[in-house]
Amino acid sequence: NPHPQVIERVSHDGNKTMHIANKKSGTTFRLGSHNEVDDAGDVVRRCLNLGSYNYLGFADDWNETCEEDVLRVVRESPVSCSSPRVEVGTYALHRELEKLVARFLGKEDALVLNMGFNTNATTIPSLVGKGDLIISDALNHTSIVAGARASGAAIRIFKHNSASDLDKVLSEAIVMGMPRTRRPWRKIIVMVEGIYSMEGEYCNLRSIVTVCKKYGVYVYLDEAHSIGAMGPTGRGCCEYCGVDTKDVDVLMGTFTKSFGGMGGYIAADQDVIDYLRTKCAGSIFHNSLSPVVCQQIITAFKVIMGEDNTDTGKKKLRALRDNSNYMRMRLSEMGLHVLGNYDSPIMPVMLYNPTKIAAFSRECFKRGLAVVVVGFPAVPILMSRARFCVSAGHTREDLDDALVKIEEVADLCKLRYGRSTFG
């Protein structure tokens, strides 16, 4: 919902303990312009959600787009499989979803897992190990970092989104080989993301793939934030950058952002997927994805692809792009430091000073805006930021109202660094 109701809490001991503000229990609470009292007597604050990954708005119009199909599966199938995929946890819906993902991305097959973070964290150790080399973008997500560290492979870093630095790192790694023995690496894999979630910018994929093909190394692309949100038909960074998916060896993505579901996928050649089904910890140990969630994702895919016989998917993609570019343009015009690229639904606004993190969040909350603020250790200590995520479910009136309030908070917190060093 782009307008969630947040339950208000009060404290009588300096925030050591918190209590729900409830009118029926006699809690004294002065209602503000954004406050309401729900049927249970709880005091709630109606906010505009600017922090959700609900890029295509399936969480907003679920009753119209997905409800019928999903509730049918709720009646016909178990909510949980209570088993890993390799035992008795594979249903027809799992295979249908995997075939749909593979067809959507132009790959031979796909594997779906029940958690986005663990898709990276359990797949990477299955693909590489001792004697292999991972070359990772400096700003890759912590799930990639966790998977790389767990794999036992050697790790090298290249400067963020720099194809020229990747070229240097690759040439040195190939010439020098393994430490001490100087033997050649068993395999080298380059790992990048489609959209970097803390930077709001997309991958320089065409140049990076060109370098990787030059040296004959593998490419692993994490499309957690880009699948469904980038490209004319929502097929992610490859489509947006004009790169054939056949040139990317392993495509990873999640269903938690654009599809209103949960879990993640790996799409690759048939032999790679067959290998992962029996070697990846996420497949052989973890509980399989709920059939109900599978149906939610399948229905969302069909809407995006236009296979529901409507143009709803096209409208959602267009609304997301228009809202993202409008919001980014207006924030930049305010004099705020906005990171990232146009067409990206993620807009990090720099706060820099760590003391402004809580201040910005609280002032926005007072004005009915639910925002995400980010500080150390997720980012360097002097690179604190707020991160706005725009959705196809936002209306232009929602964004205009939010921009007026953000401008007030920007003046209060001195954030106009685009106009003055002192904000």
N, C-alpha and C positions, 0 to 999 in steps of 0.2 A: 504494500500500500504506500503510495507516495505521501500520504498524510497519516502516519501512525499516531496512536495515542500512547504517550509515555506516562506511566504511573508516577506521581509525585511522591517523594519521601521527605520526612522531616527528622531532625535530630535534636535531642535535648541535652546532649552531653558532648558537644564539640565534635560531632561526626564520628564518635567512637562506635555508636550504634545508630541504625537508621530504622524508621518506622514508616509504613505506608500511610499517607495522608488520607483519612477516611472520615467523611462527614458524619456517618452514622455512629462511629465510635467516639465522637466528641472531640476529635483532633481539631485544633484551631489552625486555620489556614486561610490566608487572604487570597481570594481568587484574582488572577490577572487576566489580561485580555485573551490569552491563549489557553486558559484553563476551563475545564468542564468537569461535571460530576457524572460518572457513569451510573448504570443501574445498580451496581453493588455499593454505591456510595463512595467509591474511590475517586480522589481528585486526580485528573489526568491532564496532561498538556498535549494539545494537538500540534504536531510538528510537521514540517516539510522534510521528507527524507532525502538528504543529499549525500548519504554515505553508503548506500546499498549497491551491490553489484547486479541489480535487477535491470540489466542493460536494455533488454527488449520488452520489458514490462509484462512478462507473463505472470508475475505475482499480482499484478493490478487487475487484469482482465481475465483471470483464470476461469471465472464462471462462464465466460463466453467462448474461450478458446480451448480449454483443456478439460473442464469439469466432467463432461459426459463420458469421455473415454476413460479417464482416470477412475471415476467412481464405478464404472463397469468392472474394471480390473479389481477394485477393492472388494466387490461382491463375489468375484469368480476366483481370485487367487489369494494366497497368504500374503500378509504384510511383510513377513520376513521368511527367507529360505532356511535360516538357521543352519547353514552349512556353507563351506567353501565351494568355489566353482568346480573344482576337480573331483568332488565327492558327489553330493546329490543337490548341489546348489545352482545348477544350470537349468533354466526354464526356456521355453520357446521364445519368450519376450527378450531374454538376454541375447540369443542368437539373432533375433530380428533387429534389435538395436545395433549390434555389432555390424551386421550387413549394411544397415542404413548409414552408419558412420563411415564405413569403408567406401560406400557409393558416393556419399556427400563429398568426401575428400579425394576421391580418385585413387584409393589404395586397394590392395588385394584383400586385406582383412583387417579386423580390429579386435581389441580386447578391452572390455569395460570392467572397471574396478569400483569399489564402493566408497572411495575417498580420494579427493583431488590431491591433497598433500602426499598421501601414500602412493599415488600413481607414480610420482617422481621418486619418492624415497625408496620404493621397493623395486621399481623397474630398472633404475640405473645400476644397482649392484648386480642385477641379472645379466646386463649387457656387457659390462666391463669388469675387470678385476686386476689382479697383480700382473704386471707386464704390459698393461694398457695405459694410455694417456688420455686424460680429459682436459680439453682446453675450454675454459668457461669464461663467459662475459663477466666483467668485474661486478656488475649489478644484478646478477641472476638471483632468483628467488631462493629463500632459505630451504625450500623443499629440494631444489637441485643441489644445493650445498650439502644437505644432509645425505642425499643419495650418493653423491660423489665421495664424500668422506667414508661412508659405509662400504663402498665398493672395494677399497684397497688399491684402486688405481692411482697412478701419479696424477697430480693436478697442476695445471698451469693456468694463469689468468691473462686475458688480454684486455686492453683498455676498452671501456664501454662503447659499443657500437662502432668500433674502429676497424675497418677491413684492413687498413695498412698495418696496424699493429698486430692483427691476427696473422697477416702474412709473415711478419718478422718472427713471431713466436713459433709458427709452424715450421718455417725454414730452419730455425735454430734447433727445434726439437727433432726434426728429421735428420739433420746433419750430425748432431751430437749423440742422438740415440739415448739409451738408458744410462743413468748415472753409473759410474765405475766400470761397467762391462762394455759400454758403448754399442751394445747390440741394438738392432732396430726394435721399435715398439711393436707389440703384437697387433695392436690396432690403435688408431687415434680417432677420437670423436669430439666434435665441436658442439657446444651447447649454448643455445641462445633462446630468447623469449620473443613472442610476437609483439606484445605490448608490455613494457616494463611498468609494473603496478605502482611503484613509488615515483616514477619519473613522468608517466603519462605519454611516453614517446614510443613509437614503433621501431621495430628492428630494421636495420639497414640490410635487409635479407638478400637482395639481389647481389650486392657486392660481396657479402660474406659467403654466399653459395658459390660465387665465381672463384673465390680464393680456395674454398674447400675442394672444388672440382679440379683446380690447378694442381693440388697436392694429393688428390685421391684419398681424402679422409671423409669420414662419416659426418652427417649433420643431424643433430637432435634439436627439434623446435618445440618449445613449450608455448602452446596457444591458449593458456588458461583464460586470459583476458581478451584475446583477439578473435577466437572462434565465435561466430554468430554476431560479432560486433564490428568487424572490419570487412571491407570488400563489398562490391555491388550486390552480391547475393549472400553475404554473410559467411563466406568460406574462409575468412581469416586472413592472416598476414601474407600467405602465398598468393592469394587472389589479388590482394591490395597492391602488392609489390611486383606482380607480374612474374612470379616464379612458379614453375611447374612443380606440383607436389611430388612428382617422380624424382626430382632433384634433391628432395629432403628425405633422408633415409627413415627417420622416426619422427612421427607427428604425435605430440601429446597435447591433451586439452582436458578441460573440466566441464561438467554440466551444471555447476553451481551458479554460474554468472548469467549467460544469455538464455539458458533453457529452463530456469526455474526449478531445477532438480538438485541432485547431489551426485558425487562420484566423479570419475574421470575415465579417459580412454587412451589407448595407444593404438595408432594406425601405422601399418608398415607392410612389407612384403609378407607373403604367406608363411615362408619358412621362419621369419622372425617371430611372428605371432604364435605359430605352433610351438616354438621353443619357449616363449614366455608363458604360455598356458601351464607348462609343467615345471618351470624354473622360477618364476616370479613369486615372491612371498605374498604379494597382494592377491594372487590367484589361488595359491595352494593352501594358504593359512587363513586368510581373512574371510569373514562372512560375505556372501555375494550380494550384489546390489538388489534392493527390494524390487519385486516385479511391479509394484505400484509406481515406484519412481521410474522404472524403465518405461512404462507407458506414458508418464508425464513427458519424458525426454523425447520419445518417439513422436508424440503428438506435436510437441514444440518444433521438432525437425520438419515435420510435414507442413506446418504452418509457414515456417521460414522458406521452404522449398516450393511453396504454392501447391502442394499436393492435397490440400484441403479444399481445393476448388474456389479459393478466395484470394484476394490481393492483400490480406492482412499482413502477411510476412513482409511484402514490399513496403507497405506503409510503416511498419515498425522500424525497418532498417533506415528508411528515409527520415522518420521522426527522430531516431537516435542521432543520426549524422547532423541534422539541422539543429537540434537542441544542443549538441556538444559544441558545434562551431559557434553558435550564438552566445552560449555561456562563456566560452573561452575568449571571444572577441570583447564582450562587455567587461570581463574581469581585467583584461589587459588594458582596456581604455580607462579603467579606474586608476591605473598606475601601479597595479600589483605585479609582483614577479610571478608569472605563471609558467610552469615548466611544461614540456611536452609539445606535441604536434597537433595541428588541426586534424579533425576526423577521429581523434582519440576521445573516448568517453570519460577518461580520467584526467582531472585537472588539479595538479598539486600547486598550491599557492604558498609561497615561502613566508615563514614566520621568522626564521633564523634564530632569534633569541629564545632560549628554552623557557623563560619565564612567561612568554606570551602564549604558550601552548594551552594551559588551563584557562587563561583569560579569554582567549579567542573562542574556545569551546563553550564556556559558560555564557558569554555575551550573546553568542548565536542561539544558545538554548533559551535564553531569556526572551528572545525575539521569535521563538517558534521554529528554529532551524536545527535539525539533527545532523551534525557534521562529524567527520572523523579527523582527528589531529594526530600527528605522528612525531615521535621524538626518539631519542637514544634509547635502546641500541638498534632500533629498526633503521635509523638513519644516523649519520654523524652528528655529534652533539650540537654543533652550530648550524646544522642544516634542517632544523625543525620546520614542519610544514603542516598545512591543512590539506586534506585531499577530498575534493568534490567529485562525486560520481553521478553522471547524468543518465537519465533513463528515457526510453521512448514513452513511458507513462507520464512524464512531466508535461504539463501544458506550458504555453508561452507565458500565461498569467502567473503560473507557479514560479517560473524562472525570474520574471520581472519583479515579483514581490520579494523573492530571495535576494536578488541583486541590490535592491534598495536597502535591505537590512544588512547585507554584507558590507556595503559602502559605509554604513553607520559604524559598524564594528571596525572596519579598516581605519577610519579616522580616530576612533577611540584607542585602538591598539597601535597606531602609527605604523601601518603596513604598506604605505605607498612608496616602496623602495624604487619603483620605476621612475619616480619624479624627484626623490630626494634620498640621500644616503641615510638620513635619519627617519625615513618613513613618513 
